[in-house]
């Protein structure tokens, strides 16, 4: 389960589980985009962003 956390600045943050990040090859600095979906959101790598 992923929880939304709020930083002291008011910014909302989600944490991607380590196993999922490793499986997908995600590293610090990778840019992701949220896309609205009928049942929630999809999370995709930003096009043209380095991996």
VEXVO-688232 format. One line per field, with one value per atom (N, C-alpha, C): atom name; x negated, y negated, z negated. Coordinates in steps of 0.001 Angstrom, whole numbers, plus 500000, padded with zeros to 6 digits. Atoms other than C-alpha are relative to their C-alpha. Example, Ala and Ser with C-alpha at 12.3 -4.5 7.8 and 13.67 -1.06 7.14 Angstrom:
VEXVO-688232
fimi <- N,CA,C,N,CA,C
X <- 499110,487700,499100,500820,486330,500770
Y <- 501190,504500,498800,501190,501060,498910
Z <- 500000,492200,500000,500060,492860,499270
END
This chain:
VEXVO-688232
fimi <- N,CA,C,N,CA,C,N,CA,C,N,CA,C,N,CA,C,N,CA,C,N,CA,C,N,CA,C,N,CA,C,N,CA,C,N,CA,C,N,CA,C,N,CA,C,N,CA,C,N,CA,C,N,CA,C,N,CA,C,N,CA,C,N,CA,C,N,CA,C,N,CA,C,N,CA,C,N,CA,C,N,CA,C,N,CA,C,N,CA,C,N,CA,C,N,CA,C,N,CA,C,N,CA,C,N,CA,C,N,CA,C,N,CA,C,N,CA,C,N,CA,C,N,CA,C,N,CA,C,N,CA,C,N,CA,C,N,CA,C,N,CA,C,N,CA,C,N,CA,C,N,CA,C,N,CA,C,N,CA,C,N,CA,C,N,CA,C,N,CA,C,N,CA,C,N,CA,C
X <- 499161,500000,499112,500723,498804,500819,499321,499654,499507,500369,499682,499553,500523,497569,499920,500094,497429,498751,501207,494153,500371,499723,493909,500330,499733,493984,501410,498663,497430,500019,500091,496186,500401,499602,497765,499005,501025,495422,500521,499738,495939,498664,501209,493306,500298,499855,492919,499269,500663,492184,498685,501342,488513,500000,499967,489275,500546,499416,491440,499026,500974,488849,498845,501093,486101,500454,499465,488274,500141,499788,489075,498744,501242,485504,500077,499867,486565,498890,501052,483863,500336,499800,483719,499809,500100,484342,500800,499180,486465,501308,498769,489408,501174,498787,492869,501167,498790,496250,501203,498725,499663,500981,498935,502474,501294,498695,506129,500530,499425,507801,501376,498637,511431,500066,499999,510489,498926,501039,507795,498970,501099,504393,499067,501090,501695,498728,501289,498061,499084,500841,495792,498726,501224,492234,500283,499802,492165,499294,500588,491563,498817,501185,488141,499089,500834,486827,499007,500988,483654,500420,499582,484076,498956
Y <- 501172,500000,498758,501266,496486,498952,501058,493635,498643,501376,489935,499341,500708,487905,498514,501443,484154,499478,500612,482297,498730,501244,479302,498825,501071,477093,500078,499810,478483,500876,499161,480481,501432,498609,483933,500908,499090,486879,501430,498566,490525,500722,499187,493195,501241,498800,495884,501125,498897,499236,500396,499702,500202,501151,498847,503572,499607,500447,501896,499097,500896,499181,500793,499172,501790,500792,499209,503949,499153,500900,500952,499220,500709,499618,498513,501411,496333,499602,500529,494213,498562,501387,490871,499084,500960,488071,500359,499612,490058,499213,500786,487909,500884,499228,489458,499046,500791,488168,500768,499421,488795,499766,500129,489450,500475,499646,489498,501233,498760,492877,500148,499902,493848,500591,499406,495812,499403,500626,493475,499306,500619,492575,501055,499203,494069,499201,500646,493299,500490,499642,493215,499172,500784,492191,498869,501167,488741,500242,499803,488925,499076,500789,487758,499814,500130,487882,501147,498931,489831,500996,498936,493135,500289
Z <- 500000,500000,500000,499933,500802,499264,500745,498446,500479,499687,499194,498703,501164,496788,500329,499804,496286,499302,500547,495808,499234,500731,493440,500931,499037,496574,500577,499455,497434,501244,498810,500438,499656,500187,500805,500711,499493,501385,499929,500072,502303,500094,499951,501796,500822,499185,504432,499274,500697,502781,500678,499503,503148,501009,499084,504791,501366,498738,507436,500752,499372,508105,500606,499484,508496,501221,498892,510775,501262,498862,513018,500381,499700,512936,499699,500357,511329,499044,500859,509733,499647,500409,507977,501208,498909,510456,501239,498854,512939,499935,499965,514037,500393,499759,513895,500199,499781,515058,499480,500396,513531,501130,499010,515972,499351,500556,514933,500710,499488,515403,499361,500532,514885,498592,501339,511748,499097,500817,510434,500864,499270,511870,500561,499453,514069,499794,500193,513416,501110,498859,516494,499996,499826,517237,500959,499144,518761,501327,498673,522504,500197,499724,523538,498798,501202,519964,499958,500092,519323,498932,500912,517547,498996
END
